C-alpha cells in the first residue's frame, strides 16, 4: 500500500504529494467509472476528502500554488452529500479529478515544503500552529486544534473542551461574559481603606512566610511609586517569590486594608497582578478594561486572557470576514478583525454601559453574523422543502369536508376559515406542506387540524396526530372520535403499554390501512408501528418533542404533509429562529361572544374571599375548576395534596356541592367518566392536577382556582386560565399563593402580575421570554432555541429582524450561495447548522 501523507518527514516531498493524490484518486475514479454508475455506492466521500486535505495541510506547509489547489479541492467537498443534484455531483467530481491531475504533475522540492515535525532554528515544531503568522492564512481556523496553541497542552485541552473550546475558532468566539474597568491607576498616596484599586510601581522588597499549621504561605511585597510605598500581600502563591523580585515593575489589583500586626499604614490584599517589562507596555490583567470569562477546573479567566491575546496576535487578521461587504455597509458594522479584537480587549474609553449591556459595535457585529448565518440556513431549508416533490396530491373538494361542516355544532370564525384556506392550498400543492398553526388558548386550532385530517382521509390516505402526553392524546381521541365515526372514518388511539391483544389489533389496523386516523404519543414512532400510506402528520405542541422523534414519525411516510400546532404563543424573536423555516398561519381571533377572563391574585390569608367568588358562581348555576400543581420530582406528594384538598373542600367550604377528581393516574375510562359528569353538570367542582391544561372544553365552567400559583410557569398559568371563558358568561381565574411563605419570590410575583394585567397570550409570551430566557421558555427536553455565542434573542431583537431581511434578500439573488464571494459564507452556514437543521427544521 502506498505511503500516506503522514509518512516519515524524510520522504521525498514529490512522492509524498503524489501518494496523497493517489489515495484520493481511487474513490473519485471509482465513483466516476461507467458514466458515474457507482456514484451512489461511495459513502461519506465529502467528509473523507475534506479530512484528508486538512490532514495534509496540517502536516506540511506547501507552496502557495499547491496549497491553493488543496484548498480548492476541499471547497468542492465541504458540502458534498447525497442530497446534491446528480448533475452537481458529477460537475464537482470532474473538477476534483482535474485538480488531482494537476497536482500529480507538480514537482515539489525541499524548498517548497516544510514539515510540521521538522526543526527550525533548533526548535522542534509541535503543531500546525507553530510555523508562524503566515500559516494562519493557509488553514481554516475551524480546523486548527486548540491543543497545539501556545501554553495549552494535553491537560489544559481537557479543561478547554469542557468549556466547548476545541479549535482556534472556538477560542476566538469564546466571548467574555462581563468586563471589569481596571483602567484607573491610583497613586499610593491617595489610597483609602476599603477601596478596590489598581496601583503601579516598582518592587523594592519581597519576603515569603510559611505558616505550616495553617497550611498557609504569605508573600509580603513592598511596592513603591513616586508618591509613596505600599505593603502588598499574596496568599498561597509561593511561586511568586521568584517572579516579584526587587527591581521588577508591576501593576497590582486588590482591596486596601488597614495594616496588620507590625505593619504600619495601609496594606493591599492582591487579587490580580501583572509584570511590566518597560514603561510603554500594555497590560493585560490590570490597568485596562479587563474581560472576564467563564471558568472551569484547571482553567481560569486569567489563563483565557493570555490564550486569547496570543491567538489574536497570530490569527485575528485571518478571521474570515464572511459577511458580504454590501450587507456589512448597510447595517453599519465593523470588520471582523476589528470586532474580534474589541470584543475581547475593549479600547480605552469604551462606554461601560454598552459593554455591560452587550451593545457595543463590536458585540453587535458578532451577534449580527450569528443571526445572519442562522437565517440563511433557515431560508435555505425552507427553499429545499419547497423544492421537494411529495408524490401526493390531496382532494381538497372531498365530500367529507361538507359533511364535517354540517356535523359541527358551531360556525367557524373568519380566522379559522382563513387558516383552513392556507392548509387547502398547501395540501393541493405538489410540494410538501410545512405549516405552523399558532394561536392563543381557546382560538380553535383543533377543529382546524380536524379539517386537514378529514381532507387526507377523504383523499385515500392515513393521517397521524401526535401529542406530547398520553392525557392530551386521550383528550384528542375522546373529543374527535364521535365526529370522525359520524363521517365513516375509523380513529384509533395508540399508547405505550396497555393490553397486548388490544395493542396488536391496533397495530394491525394501522398497517393494513383500516385505521385511517391514528392518535397517539411517542408510541407512534416505535419500530413496530407501520402505516399503510401515511399522507399527513399533525404534531401538537411540537416544542415538547425531541427532534429525532418528530423526524422518525415523518420517515414513516413518503414526504407527508406536516401541520404543526402550538397553543403556546411564540414571541416574534423566537418564531423567527425556532420556526423560521415554516410557513406560519395565525388564528388571531376568539370565537364570538367570548369575554376576557378576569384574573385576580390572592394570598393565603385572602383564601375566603376567593372561595366566596366560587360559591357565588356555583349558586348562579355555573361550575368551577380547582387545580393543584403536579411537579414531576414530587408527583406522589402533589397527587396526595390534590386528593386531600378535594376531601377538605368536600368536608368544609363546599360541603353542599358535588366535587369530582381528575388526575393522570386514573384509567382512560375513569377520566372519561369524570369529564363526562362535569360536562353534564353532575359535578359542581372538578379538582384536578394539570391534566386539564389543554384540550378540556366546558363552556359552563366560569371559575378557575389555581392553588400554589407561584409554582407554575407563566405559559402554563395562561394555558390553565384558557379552560374557562369558553362560553358567553364572565369568567374568573383566581391565583392563590400559599405554602410556608405567602409572599412569592420576586420572579414568581412578576409572573403572576403579568397574568393579572393581560389576557393577550403574545404579550404574556414576551414577558415570559424576558423573565426566563429562550432556553427555559421551551424547556430542556427538545431542540429548542439555537445556542448563540454572541447574540441574545431578547437584547438583539432588532438585529434578528434585520438579519432575516438581509439573509432572505441574499437568497433571492443567489439561492444556493454559489457565487465565489459567497463560498465562505456557505461553508460557515453548513459547518454551523447543516447537521442541526437537517433535523431541527423538521416540524
N, C-alpha and C positions, 0 to 999 in steps of 0.2 A: 504494500500500500504506500502511496507517495507520502512524503513527509508533509505534515500540516504546517500552517503558517507559524505555529508556535515551536518550530524546530529549533535546534540549538542556534545560538546567535552567531556562531561561526560559519553557518551555511552561506553559500553564495547567494547574494541578495536577488539576483535574477532568478535563480532556482526557487527561492522562497516565494517570490511573487507568482511564478508560473505554477508551482504546486498549489497555491491558493486558487489560481484561476481554474486549474483542472478540477479541484474539489467542488467549485461552484458550477462548472460547466456540465458536470454529469447530470444532476437533476434537471437543469434547464434544457439540455439536449433531449433527455428522455421525454419531458413534457411537450416538447415541440415536434417529436417524431410522428410520422404518419399523419401529417396535417393536423397536429395537435390532438390526436385521438386519445393520448394518455394524460392530458392536462388535468382532468378531474380526479385522477388517481394519485396525483402528487399532493400530499397533505403538508400544511404548515410551511409552504415554500417562502412566503413573505417573512415570517419570523426567522427561518433558517438563514436566508441570505442576509438579513439585517444584522443578525447576531455575528455571522462570520465577518462581515465588513467591520463592525465595531471592534471585534477582537483583533483584526489585523491592524486597524488604526491605533488601538491601544498598545500594541506590542512594538510598533515601529513608527517612526516619523519619516514618511516617504517624501519625495519631491512634490512640489505643488501640482505638477501635471498628473502624477499617479494618484495623489490624494483626491484631486478633483474628480477623476474617473471613479474612484471608490465611493465617494460621497454621492455622485450621481447614480451609481448603482443602488446604493441603499435607498435613495429617494424613490426609485422605481418600485421598491418592495415595501416601503414603510406602511402602506395601506393595501397591500395585495392580499385579497381574500376571495372566497368563493362567490361572494355577492357581486363582485365586479362583473360587468358585462363581458361575455366571452371575447368580443372584439377588442375591448380594452386590455384584457389579459394577454391576448396574442400580441398586441402592439407593444406592450411592456416587455414581453419575452424577447421580441425581435431587437428592441433597443438594448436590453441587457446582454444578449449574445454579441451584439456589435461592440459593446464596451469591453467584454471579456476578450474578444478577438484583438482589439487594440492593445489591451494590457498584455496579452500573450506575446506581442511583438516588441514590447518595451525592453530596452537594455538598461538594467539598473546597476549602477556602480556603487562602490562603497561610499562614495561621497553623497550619493543620492538618498541613502537610508541610514537612519540612526536607530539602533535597537534600544528599547527602554530598559534593558538589563545591562547595557554597556556602562563603562565608567567614563565620566567626563571630568577632567581636571583632578583625577584621582579619587573622585567621589562616586559611589555606586548610585545608579538611577533606580529608584524604588517603584516607580509607577508612571502611568501616562500623564500624571500631573507635573512630573518633575522637570521636563525639558525647559520650561520657562514660558513667558508670556505668549510666544508665537504658537505654542501648542493649543492655546485656548481657541484659536480660530479654526483648528483642524478637526476637533472632535466636539460633537454636541454636548453641552453641559449636562443634559439629562442622562448621558451615557458615561459620565465620569464618576466612578465610585468615590464616596466620601472617605473611605478607609485610607486612601492614598494621600489625602490632604495633609499638609504640614501640621504636626502636633496632634494628630488624631490617633492612629494606630488601632490594633485589634480591640483592646478593652474599651476605649472611648467610642469606637464604632458601634459597639453594642448599646452604649448609652444613647448615642445619637439615633440609632434605629428605633429605640423606644419612643423618641420624640417624632418619629416619622421622617427622619433625615437619612436618606440612603445615597443621594447623589449631590454633586456640587449645586445643581439647580435647586434641589430641595433645600439646601442650606441657605442659598441666597433668597429663597421665598419663605424662609422661617423668620417671620417678622416680629419685632418687639411687641409685647402686649401692653407696655406702658413706657414712660420716659421719666427720668429724674433730671431736674435742672441743677447741675453741679458746677455751673459756669462761673459763679461769683466767688472769687478768691478773697478771703477776709484776712487783713493784716493781723498778726498775732496780738498787737497792742489793743485791738478793738474787740477781742473775744470776750464773751459773757457766758456765765454758767447756763446750761440748758439749751444753748444754740446747737444746731446741726450745721456744720460749716465745712468748707474746703479751705485748706491752708497750703502754702507752698514755701519751701525753704530748703536749707542745707542741713544734713545730719552732722552734728558735731560730737555726738557721743551715743553709744548703744551698749546695753548690758543685758544678759539673759539670766533670769532667776527661775530655778526649778523648785516646785513645792510637791515632793513625792506623795505625801499622804493625801493630797487633794488631786493628784494626777493633773497638775496644772503647771504650765510654763508661762512666764510673763516676760516679754521683751520690752524693756524701757528704752525709749529713744528720745534724745533731745534734739529738737529741730529749731533752727534759727532763721529769721528773715531780717530785713533792715529795721524792723520795729521792735524786735524782742525775741525771747526764747520761749519754747513751749515743751512741756513734758508730754510725750505720746506713749500710749500703752497698746501692745498687741498681745492678745491672749491665745495660748495654744498654737502659736505659729513660730516654733523654734527655728525653722529653716530660714526665717528672715534675718537671723543673726548674721548670715553670710551675704545677705543682699543689702540691708540697710547699714552699711559701714560708714564711718566718718568720711565726709567729703562728697557723698552722693546727694544730688538734688532730687527731691521727691515732692509729690502732691499727696496730701492725706485728706480723707473724708471721715468725719466722725462727730460724736457728740461731746461738747465741752462739759467737764465736771469740775467740782472743787477738788484740789489736790488732796491725796490721802497720805496718812502717816507722816513720813519725813519730808514729803514733797510739799513745798510751799507753792502758792499761786494756783494756776489752773492746770487741768490735765485733759488730754484728748483721748477718748476711747475710740480707737480707729476701726472703721468698718471696711474701707477700701483704701488702696494706696496705688501709686504709680511712680516709677522712676523716670526722671527726665535726663536725657543724655546731654543736651545742650540747651541754651536759652530759648531757641526757636521751636523746640519740639512741640508737636500737637499731642496732647494727652488723649488717652482712650477711655479710662475708667473714672476719671475725676477732671474737674476744670472745664467741663463742657456739658451740653445736654446729652445725657447718657441713656442708651437703650437698655431696657430691662426685658430679658427673655424668660420664657418658661424653662424650668429646670427639671432634672431627674437625677437619680443617684449616680454619682460619678461624673456629672456634667453640670457646671454652674453657669450663671449668666455671664460671669467674667470669662470663662472658657469660650462661650459662644461669641463674645465681642472680639476676642483675639482671632478666632477662626474666621469670623465674617470679615474682619478688616483684612486679613491675609487673602481671602478669596476675592474680595472686592478689588484689591490692588492688582491681582493677577487676571481676573476674569470679567470685571464689570464692563469693560469695553466690548467683550464678546457676548454679553447678554443679548439674545435675539430680540430685535425690535419688530415684533410680528404685526403690530397694528399698522394697517395701511396708512400711508402718510396723509392722504386726504381726510381720513377719519380722525386721525390724531389732531390735525389742524382745526377741523370743525369743532371738535369737543374741547379744544384748547388745553391739551395735555402735554407735559414734558416728555422728553425721550426716555427710553427705558434706562440707559446707562446713568443718566442724571437722577431719575426717580429712585432707582435701587440704592444709590449712594445716600440720597437724602432721607429715605425712609429708615435706614439703619443708623446713620450718623447725621442728624439734622445740623444744618449750618447755624452758627451763632445768630441770635435774633429771631429764630423761627418762633412763630406765635405759639405759646404754650397751650392756649385753649384749643387751637386747631389740632395740635399734637394729641391732646387728651381725647378729643372727640373723633380723631381719625379722619379729619377733613383737610389735611394739608394737600397741596397739589400733587406731591409725590405719592401719598397714600391713595388718592383718588385715581391716579394713573394706573396703579396696580389693580385697584378694585375694578376699574372700567375694563381692563384687559381680561380679568377673570370672567366678568359678566358677559362681555362681548363674545368670548370663546364659547361659553355655555350656550348663549343664544344662537350662535352659528350651528352648534351641534343639534340643538332642538329644532332649528329651522331645517337643517339637512335631514333630520329624522322625519319631520313632517312631510317633506318633499318625497322621501323614499317611500313612505307609506302610501302617499297619493299616487305614486307611480306603479304600485303593485296591481296585479290583476287578481281578483279574488275568485273568479270562476263560478260565482254565484250571482244570480240576478233575482231579486225578490219581487213578488207580485204585490205592488202597493195598493192595488184595487181589489184585493181578495174580499169576497163577500163576508168573511168572518169579522172584518172591521165594522161593517154596518150592523151586524148582529151584536157586537160588543157595545157599540154606542147605545143601541136600544135597551140593552140589559143594565146599563149603568143607572143608578138611582139619582144622578145629578148631572148637570151640564158642565162641560169643561170651560175653564177660563180662557180668555184670549191668549194669555201667556202660554198655557198648556197647548193650545191649538198651534201656536207659532213653533213650539219646540217639536211637536209631532210632525209638522211640515218639514222641519230640518231633518228629522230622522227618516221620513219617507224619501226625501231627496237623496240622502246618503245610501239607503238600502236599495234604491233603484239604480244607483251608480255601479259601473263595473269595478270601481275602486273600493277597497275595504273601508267601512265606516270606522272612525276612531274618534268618538264624540263623548264629551263630558257634559252631563246634565247637572247643573249647580243651582241650588235654590235654598231658601230658608225652610225651617221646620213648618210642616203643615201646608206647603205650597202645592203638593200633589205630584211628586216625582214618580211614585209607584204606579199610578194609573197611566202616566206617560210611558213608562217602561213596559207596562202591560200591552200597550198598543204595538210596541216593537216585537214582543214575544208572540203575539197573535199573528202579526204580519209574517214572521218567519215560519210559523207552523202552517199558516194558510198557503204558504208557497212550497210546502212539502219538506221543510227542514226541521231539525230539532233546535231547541233553544235551552240555554242553561242560565240560571240565576244563582250567583254565588254570593253568600252573605258571610260576614266575619264571625258570627256566633250561631250556635245551634238555636238559641232562643229567637234570634231575628229570622233565621231561616224558617223556623216553625211558624212564626207570626206571618211571614210572607205566604207560606203554604196555606195556612188556615184562612187568610184573607182572600187569596186568589182562587182557591180550589173550587168554590161554588160557581164563580163566574166562568172559569175555564171549562168545567164539566158541562155547564149550560150551553157552551159553544161546541160541545162534542170533542173537546181536547182532553187528553189524559196527562195530568201533572203527577209527579212523584216527588217524595221527599227523601233525600239521601243524607244520612247522618253517619258519623263514626259509631261503631259498635252496633248494638241492637241485636234482635234475634237473628240467628244465622239463616234460617229458612226464609224469612221475610226479606232479608238483605239480598240473598241470592236471587230471589224473584225480581227484586227491583233492578239489580244489575242486568239481568237477562232482558228485562223490558227496555232498558236503555240501549243495550247492544243491538236489539232487534229493531229499534225504532218505534216500538209500541208506545213507549213513554215519550211524548212529544215535548214536554217541558219538564226539566229536571231542576229542582230547587234544593240547594244544599250548602254546606260549608266547605272546609278544606277536603272533606271526603270526596268531592267531585274530582280532585286531581290525583287520587290514588291510582296506582297502576292497573288495578282490576276494572276500573271504570272505563268502558269503551262506548263511544257514541256511534250510531249508525251513520248519521250525516249532520254533524253539528254546524249550524249556519250562523248562530248569534250567541254571543256571550254577554250577559249583563252582570256587571260587577258592582255590588252595593258597598258603599263606604270603602272605596278602593284603597285608601291610605292605611287601612288596618291589615292589608295583606302584604306578605313579602313579595318581592319582585319575581322570584323564581316560581312562586305559587301561581301568580297570575299568568306567567308565560306557559307553565305546564298546562293550564286549562286551555289556552289558545292553541297549543300544539295538538289538542285532541280533535281539532277541525282543520280544514284547509283554508287558511286566511278567513276565518269567520269575522263577521262584523262585530265591533266592540262598542258597547254602550256603558259608560261609567256613571254611577250615581253618587253624589255626595250630599249628605244632609248637613255637613259642616261647612258653612260659608267660608270660602278661602279668600284671605286678603289678596289684593291685586298683585303685590310683590311675590307672594308665594305661588299664585296661579301662573305667573309668567316663568317660574322655574320648574316646579313640580309638574305642571300640566302644560308646559309651553309648547308641546308638540301635538296637542289635541285640539280639535275644533270644539268650541265651548258654546253651549246654549244655557241661558239663564232663565229660570222661571221666577220672575220678579214681582208677581202679584199673588195675593192670597185669594182663596175663594170668596165670593161676595158675602157680605153680612158679618164677616169676622171682625171682632173688636180687639184692639190691643189689650194684652193681659196686664193688669195692674200688679206690680211686684213690690212687696214690702219686706223690710228686714226687721227681725225681732231677735232680742237676746233671750236667754233662758228665763230671766225674770219677767219677760213680757209674753210668756207662752199662753197664758189665759186669754189675752187679747186675740192671739192668733186662733185659738180654739173657738172663740166667740164667733169669728167670721165663718168658720167651718160649720158651726151649728146653724147660723142664720141661713146659709146656703142650702143645707140639708132640709131645714124646715120649709124652705121655698120650693122643695121638690127636686133639688139637684143633688149631685154626687161629688165625692172628693177622693183624691189620692193622698196617702201619707207615705213618703218614700224615705227609706233608710239607706245609708251608703253601704256599698259592698266592696271592700278593698281586698284584693287577691291574697295579700300576705296574712290577713286576719279573717278569712272568709267565714270560718266556723263561728267566731266571736260575733261578727257583724250579723250573721244569719240568726244567731240566737237573740241578738238585740232586737231584730225585726219581729221575731216570734213573741218575745217578752213584751215588746212595745204594743203589739196587737192585743195581747192579753190585758195589759194595763188599761188601754183605751176602752176595751170592751167592758172591763170591770169598773171603770171610772167615768171619765168625761163623756163618753159616748155609749153608755150602757143601754140607752133606749133605741139604738140603731144596729143594724146588721153589718158586721165587718167581715171581710174576706182577706185571704193572704195569698200572695203570689211571689214566688221566688224561683231561682234557677234550678233547684234540686227537685222540684216537682216533676212528675212524668208529663209527657205531652198531653195525655188525656186530662190529668189534674189541672194543668194550666188552661186547657181549652174550657173545662167546666167553670173554672174561676172567672175567666174573662167573659164567658157567655152569661154567667149570673150577673156580673157587673153591668154588661151591656143591656141586659134585660131589665135592669133596675131592681133586681132581687137583693143586691147589696148596696148599702148607702156609702160605705167607705171601703176602699181597697188599699190595704197595707202592702207595700211591695218593696223589693230591692230595685236596682237599676235595670231589671229586665224590661221595664216599661219605657226605657229611654227612647226607643224608636218603635214605630210600627203600630202603636196602640191608638185607636181612634174611637172615643166615646163622646159624642157631642154634648151629652147631658152632664158630663163631669166638668165642673167650673172652678174647683179649688185644688191646688197642688201645694201640699205642705212638704217641705224638704228639711228633714232633720239633719243636724250636723252639717249644715250647708257649707261651712268653711273647709270641709274635707273633699269637696267636689271641684273639678276644674271648671273654668268658665264656659267652655264649649259644652260640657256635659250638663251644666245647670241650664243652659239655653235649650238643649235638647229636651230635658225633662219638662221645662216650662211649656214646651210645644205640645205636650199631651193635653193641655187644657186650652180653652179659647177656640175650640173646633166647632162650636155651634154659634147661635146668634146672641147668647146671653153674655153679659160682662163676666169675665173670669179673673181669678186671682192666683198669684204664686207667692207663697209665704215662706220666706227663708228664716230658719231658726238656727242660730249659732248656739252650741251647747258644749258640754264636756267639762273638764276641770276648770278651764278658764273660759268665761263667757265672752271675753274680748278676743276676737281672732287676730292673727298676725296682720301686719300692715299690708302684705301682699294679698292675703285672703280677703281683707276688708276692701282692698282696691278691686278685686274680682267681683265681690258681692255688690259694691256700689255701682260698678259698670252695668251689672244686670238690672239693678233698680232703675237706672237712668235711661236705659234704651231697650227697645224691642227689636231693633234692626240687627239681624244676625251678622251683617257685614261690618257694622260699627263694632259690635262685640268681638268679632274675629280679629279686627285690627288691634283692639285693646288687648286681647289675649296674646297676640303676637308680640306686642310691646312688653307685656308682663313676663311671658315665659320664654320668648325667643322661638325661632323656627323649628329647632330640633324637638323641643318639648311640645310645641304646638301639635306636631304629628305623632309624637310618641316614639318609642325606641324599637318597635317590632318590625318596622318596614323601611323601605328605601328612603323615604322622607326627603328632606331637602339636601341639596349638594353641599359638600364640605368646601368652604371657601377659606383661603389663606389671607386675603386682604379685604374682601368685600363683606358687607353686612346688609342683609335684606331690609333691615329697619332703617339704618343710617343712610344707605345708598339707594333708596327707592328711586330717586331722580336719575341716578346713573343707570339703574336697571332699565328704566323706560327708554332712555337714550340708547343704551347698548342694544336693546331689542330692535329699535328703529334702524340703527346703522347696520346691524347684522342681517336683518331681513332685506334691507335695500341692497347690500352687497351680494346676497344670494340671488337676487333678481338679475344682477349684472353678470354674475359668474356662479351659476348654480352648483358646480362641482369644485369650485376653488381651483380650477385647472390652470389659470394664468400663472406665469412664472413668479410674479410678485406676490402671489397668494400661497405658494407652496409651503413656506414655513408656517403660515397661519393654519393651513390644512393639517400639517404634521402635528402641530401643537394641539389642535382640536381632537384629532384622533387619539393622540397619546393620552390626553386627559379624560376623554369622555367616551371613546369608542366602546370599551367593554361595558361601562355602566349604562350607556344609553341603548345598547343592543338589548339590555334587559330593562333598564329604568324607564324607558319610554313605552314599555308595554303597559297599556292602560288596563 
